[in-house]
Amino acid sequence: MFAIPSMLGLFFFLAPLSVNGDFTFPLALMAKSFKSLMGEALLPTVASVICLSAVLSLAASVAKPRFVMDSSLLTRLFVLTPTWLVIRGLGALFTVLALYQVGPEVIWNGNTGGLVLNDLLPSLFVTFFFAGLLLPLLLNFGLLELLGTLMSKFMRPVFRLPGRAAIDCISSWLGDGTVGVILTSKQYEQKKYTAREAAVVATMFSPVGISFSLVVLTQVGLANYFVPFYLSICLSGVAAASSFSTCHH
């Protein structure tokens, strides 16, 4: 029972694939395929989810209906502090302004809100959707506990981190930095990391994903230097994480 889900999790998050000559990972491939499948319907869907989240949060935080308060999941999702309620409301407002290009141009311009809404949010939406569905394969079947035992002798003295952080490092460096942040956040919420450990993992081990790094290098005509480029990032990350962890232990 342990091996199959864990191997599936490693496959989705870390297995390298070559598709049409491009280097990618199963999770990134699923997200890209889903994004293409949704087409023009994806942007209104993302905007609707953001607005619905703001409206439900306002209703739940003000009215506090019993069915919400009796559910720990719904309470965490929709019963917010005033600060977070304002943030969600502003997010929904800016999303609508950027979607319909109304209001001050500084909000919906292609270099500001338009860039976030049209380029960033759709990719984050599909990536978070599949990552949220598949993360339990890594988290809930004993893989992190096994790696924690095997890697503790390396992670603890070098980075002052528990051995289970090794999977965060691998998924961030070799997979996708966004996925690494999600994984770290889940571990922190479950009290598996202290605040310091979560900060170290999220800031030092979650650079831009390897696939996006390849896209950037291709764009600037330096794809031939990808291996030394990304190796330099990894080595710099190890050095920075080790120094930071030592100074703040």
C-alpha positions as CSV (number, residue, x, y, z in Angstrom):
1,M,0.0,0.0,0.0
2,F,2.9,2.3,0.7
3,A,4.9,1.7,-2.5
4,I,2.3,2.2,-5.3
5,P,0.9,5.6,-4.2
6,S,4.3,6.9,-3.3
7,M,5.7,5.8,-6.7
8,L,2.8,7.5,-8.4
9,G,3.5,10.7,-6.5
10,L,7.1,10.7,-7.4
11,F,6.2,10.0,-11.0
12,F,3.7,12.9,-11.3
13,F,6.0,15.4,-9.6
14,L,9.5,14.4,-10.5
15,A,9.6,12.0,-13.5
16,P,11.3,13.8,-16.4
17,L,9.5,13.5,-19.8
18,S,10.5,14.5,-23.3
19,V,7.4,15.7,-25.3
20,N,7.9,17.0,-28.8
21,G,11.6,17.7,-27.9
22,D,10.7,19.7,-24.8
23,F,11.7,18.7,-21.3
24,T,8.8,18.6,-18.8
25,F,7.2,16.7,-16.0
26,P,3.9,14.9,-15.8
27,L,2.3,17.5,-13.5
28,A,3.3,20.3,-15.8
29,L,2.2,18.4,-18.8
30,M,-1.2,17.8,-17.3
31,A,-1.6,21.4,-16.3
32,K,-0.6,22.6,-19.8
33,S,-2.9,20.1,-21.5
34,F,-5.8,21.1,-19.3
35,K,-5.1,24.8,-20.0
36,S,-5.2,24.1,-23.7
37,L,-8.4,22.1,-23.3
38,M,-10.1,25.0,-21.4
39,G,-9.0,27.5,-24.0
40,E,-10.8,30.9,-23.7
41,A,-13.1,29.5,-21.0
42,L,-10.2,29.3,-18.5
43,L,-9.9,33.0,-17.8
44,P,-13.6,33.6,-16.9
45,T,-13.5,30.4,-14.8
46,V,-10.5,31.8,-12.8
47,A,-12.2,35.1,-12.4
48,S,-15.4,33.4,-11.3
49,V,-13.6,31.3,-8.7
50,I,-11.9,34.4,-7.3
51,C,-15.1,36.4,-7.1
52,L,-17.1,33.5,-5.6
53,S,-14.4,33.0,-3.0
54,A,-14.7,36.7,-2.0
55,V,-18.5,36.6,-1.8
56,L,-18.7,33.3,0.2
57,S,-16.0,34.6,2.5
58,L,-18.0,37.8,3.2
59,A,-21.2,35.8,3.8
60,A,-19.6,33.2,6.0
61,S,-17.5,35.7,8.0
62,V,-20.5,38.0,8.7
63,A,-23.4,35.5,9.0
64,K,-21.5,32.6,10.3
65,P,-24.1,29.9,9.3
66,R,-24.1,26.8,11.4
67,F,-23.2,24.4,8.5
68,V,-20.0,26.4,7.9
69,M,-19.1,26.7,11.6
70,D,-19.6,23.0,12.1
71,S,-17.2,22.2,9.4
72,S,-13.5,22.7,10.1
73,L,-12.7,22.8,6.4
74,L,-15.3,25.4,5.5
75,T,-14.3,27.5,8.5
76,R,-10.7,27.5,7.5
77,L,-11.7,28.4,3.9
78,F,-14.3,31.1,4.4
79,V,-14.3,32.5,8.0
80,L,-11.6,35.1,7.8
81,T,-10.0,37.8,9.8
82,P,-11.0,41.4,8.6
83,T,-7.6,41.8,7.0
84,W,-7.9,38.7,4.9
85,L,-11.5,39.5,4.1
86,V,-10.4,42.9,2.7
87,I,-7.6,41.3,0.7
88,R,-10.0,38.8,-0.9
89,G,-12.5,41.6,-1.7
90,L,-9.8,43.7,-3.3
91,G,-8.5,40.7,-5.2
92,A,-12.0,40.1,-6.6
93,L,-12.4,43.8,-7.5
94,F,-9.1,44.0,-9.3
95,T,-9.9,40.8,-11.1
96,V,-13.1,42.2,-12.5
97,L,-11.6,45.5,-13.5
98,A,-8.7,43.7,-15.3
99,L,-11.0,41.2,-17.0
100,Y,-13.4,43.9,-18.4
101,Q,-10.7,46.6,-18.7
102,V,-12.6,49.2,-16.8
103,G,-11.5,51.7,-14.2
104,P,-7.9,53.2,-14.0
105,E,-5.7,51.8,-16.7
106,V,-2.9,51.3,-14.2
107,I,-5.0,48.4,-12.8
108,W,-5.8,46.5,-16.0
109,N,-2.8,47.5,-18.2
110,G,-1.0,44.6,-19.9
111,N,2.1,45.3,-17.8
112,T,0.2,45.2,-14.4
113,G,-3.1,43.6,-13.7
114,G,-3.5,42.4,-17.2
115,L,-0.3,40.5,-17.0
116,V,-1.2,38.8,-13.7
117,L,-4.7,37.9,-14.9
118,N,-4.0,36.8,-18.4
119,D,-0.6,35.2,-18.0
120,L,0.1,34.3,-14.4
121,L,-3.3,33.3,-12.8
122,P,-4.4,30.7,-15.5
123,S,-1.1,28.8,-15.1
124,L,-1.2,29.0,-11.3
125,F,-4.9,27.9,-11.3
126,V,-4.3,24.7,-13.3
127,T,-1.0,23.9,-11.5
128,F,-2.6,24.3,-8.1
129,F,-5.6,22.3,-9.2
130,F,-3.6,19.2,-10.1
131,A,-1.0,19.7,-7.4
132,G,-3.8,19.8,-4.8
133,L,-5.3,16.6,-6.1
134,L,-2.0,14.7,-6.3
135,L,-0.1,16.0,-3.3
136,P,-1.7,13.3,-1.0
137,L,0.3,10.7,-2.9
138,L,3.5,12.3,-1.6
139,L,2.2,13.3,1.9
140,N,-0.1,10.6,3.2
141,F,1.4,7.3,2.4
142,G,4.7,7.3,4.3
143,L,7.1,8.5,1.7
144,L,8.1,11.6,3.7
145,E,8.6,9.5,6.8
146,L,10.8,7.1,5.0
147,L,12.9,9.9,3.5
148,G,12.9,11.7,6.8
149,T,14.6,8.7,8.4
150,L,17.1,8.1,5.5
151,M,18.0,11.8,4.9
152,S,18.1,13.1,8.5
153,K,21.8,12.5,8.9
154,F,22.4,14.8,5.9
155,M,19.6,17.4,6.1
156,R,19.9,18.1,9.9
157,P,23.7,18.9,10.1
158,V,23.9,20.7,6.7
159,F,20.7,22.7,6.6
160,R,19.3,22.3,10.2
161,L,16.2,20.8,8.6
162,P,14.3,17.5,9.2
163,G,15.0,14.7,6.7
164,R,11.5,14.9,5.3
165,A,12.5,18.3,3.8
166,A,14.5,16.3,1.2
167,I,11.4,15.7,-0.9
168,D,10.6,19.5,-0.8
169,C,14.1,20.2,-2.1
170,I,13.8,17.6,-4.9
171,S,10.4,18.6,-6.0
172,S,11.4,22.3,-6.0
173,W,14.7,22.0,-7.7
174,L,13.9,19.3,-10.2
175,G,10.1,19.8,-10.5
176,D,8.4,23.1,-10.0
177,G,9.1,25.8,-7.5
178,T,5.4,26.5,-7.0
179,V,4.7,22.8,-6.1
180,G,7.6,23.0,-3.6
181,V,5.9,26.0,-1.9
182,I,2.6,24.2,-1.8
183,L,4.2,21.1,-0.3
184,T,6.1,23.2,2.3
185,S,2.9,25.1,3.2
186,K,1.0,21.8,3.8
187,Q,3.8,20.5,6.0
188,Y,3.9,23.7,8.0
189,E,0.1,23.7,8.5
190,Q,0.4,20.1,9.7
191,K,3.0,21.2,12.3
192,K,5.7,19.1,10.6
193,Y,7.9,22.2,10.1
194,T,8.7,25.0,12.5
195,A,8.3,28.6,11.2
196,R,12.0,28.8,10.6
197,E,12.2,25.5,8.8
198,A,9.3,26.4,6.5
199,A,10.9,29.7,5.7
200,V,14.2,28.1,4.9
201,V,12.6,25.5,2.6
202,A,10.3,27.9,0.8
203,T,12.9,30.6,0.2
204,M,16.0,28.6,-0.4
205,F,14.7,25.5,-2.1
206,S,11.9,26.8,-4.3
207,P,13.5,28.7,-7.2
208,V,11.8,28.9,-10.6
209,G,10.9,25.5,-11.8
210,I,13.3,23.7,-14.1
211,S,10.9,23.7,-17.0
212,F,10.3,27.4,-16.8
213,S,14.1,28.0,-16.5
214,L,14.5,26.2,-19.8
215,V,11.8,28.3,-21.4
216,V,13.6,31.5,-20.3
217,L,17.0,30.3,-21.5
218,T,15.5,29.3,-24.9
219,Q,13.9,32.7,-25.2
220,V,17.2,34.5,-24.7
221,G,19.1,32.1,-26.9
222,L,21.1,30.4,-24.2
223,A,19.5,26.9,-24.1
224,N,22.9,25.3,-24.8
225,Y,24.0,26.5,-21.4
226,F,21.0,25.1,-19.5
227,V,23.0,22.4,-17.6
228,P,25.7,24.7,-16.2
229,F,23.0,27.4,-15.6
230,Y,20.7,25.2,-13.5
231,L,23.6,23.4,-11.8
232,S,24.8,26.9,-10.7
233,I,21.4,27.7,-9.3
234,C,21.3,24.4,-7.3
235,L,24.8,24.9,-6.0
236,S,24.1,28.5,-5.0
237,G,20.9,27.3,-3.3
238,V,22.7,24.7,-1.3
239,A,25.4,27.2,-0.2
240,A,22.8,29.9,0.6
241,A,20.5,27.5,2.5
242,S,23.4,26.1,4.5
243,S,24.7,29.5,5.4
244,F,21.2,30.9,6.3
245,S,20.3,27.8,8.4
246,T,23.6,28.0,10.3
247,C,23.2,31.7,11.0
248,H,19.6,31.4,12.1
249,H,19.7,28.2,14.1
